[in-house]
Amino acid sequence: MKVAVIGAAGAMGSFFVKYFLGKGQEVVGSDANRVAGFPAGFTFVGSNRDAALGADAVIVAVPMRMTANVVREISPSLKRGAKLVEMTSVKGRMHAELRRIIALRKATLLSIHPLFGPLSKSKNLKICVIGNRRDEASARLLFPGAKTILLGAEEHDRLMAYTLSLVHLLNLAFVSTVDSGVGVKEFRRIATPLASAQLDLGQAVLSQNPLLLAHIQAENPFLPDVLSHVISQLEGFRGWLEEKDITKFEKQFSGLAARFRRTDLDDALRWVYLASNSSP
């Protein structure tokens, strides 16, 4: 199988170049920013269209805001029956739009969302697949051994408002508050294992591409409702604090903890202490 990776020099593009080379596939690719150090066996070509020409699978690993334009660009090069793989973090109108773009080429759209990063091990992949059981089967053929989760486009975006957007924004708010309050250095100096783990999460979010994260937040139609719920929760906390209503806080805390298995809570705490090389 011939695989083309558009955006081959990027973080995820580089991951997929190595992944498919490791599977013994012929891999070609393109990128606006050509860099040195591509692995042996990979063929870099001069344009996106040339990369897609004759490929059985075309992996579009470019920023979300560029995906539709890149697919329009390469559409004339897609051979009949080729599989176009897009991996945007918010599907929304994108899923239907890409189908329309490639329909005349008789190519097949495989819409996925990798639930892993470029530092992940190729044997531990988890992937959202947007569509039906046939799409899921197609994804499993392309990524053998990966765990697949089948979702509709709207369902995917609703879930991503929590697992992506909410995580990003809460951590950004946390790090910003620490930085403008006591400062990260002083916070780290006196941090407990729980506090250190939270700061690590916040800094991990800050390591991401800010423009990508901005588009993920701005394009997700479900995020405003999620943020409204968060603000409501924080206002509730402010209310019991002003009233010094310890009973209300304890009741809310205990009720929430009761929704989880005790073993899960203990495992989470154990992970925090192991990560900090400390003991409870």
Sequence and secondary structure as in RCSB ss.txt:
>XXXX:A:sequence
MKVAVIGAAGAMGSFFVKYFLGKGQEVVGSDANRVAGFPAGFTFVGSNRDAALGADAVIVAVPMRMTANVVREIS
PSLKRGAKLVEMTSVKGRMHAELRRIIALRKATLLSIHPLFGPLSKSKNLKICVIGNRRDEASARLLFPGAKTIL
LGAEEHDRLMAYTLSLVHLLNLAFVSTVDSGVGVKEFRRIATPLASAQLDLGQAVLSQNPLLLAHIQAENPFLPD
VLSHVISQLEGFRGWLEEKDITKFEKQFSGLAARFRRTDLDDALRWVYLASNSSP
>XXXX:A:secstr
 EEEEETTTSHHHHHHHHHHHHTT EEEEE SS  S   TTEEE SSHHHHHTT SEEEE S GGGHHHHHHHHG
GG  TT EEEE  S  TTHHHHHHHHHHTTT EEEEEEESS TTS TTS EEEEES HHHHHHHHHHSTT EEEE
E HHHHHHHHIIIIIIHHHHHHHHHHHHHHHT HHHHHHT  HHHHHHHHHHHHHHTS HHHHHHHHHH TTHHH
HHHHHHHHHHHHHHHHHHT HHHHHHHHHHHHTTS HHHHHHHHHHHHHHTT   
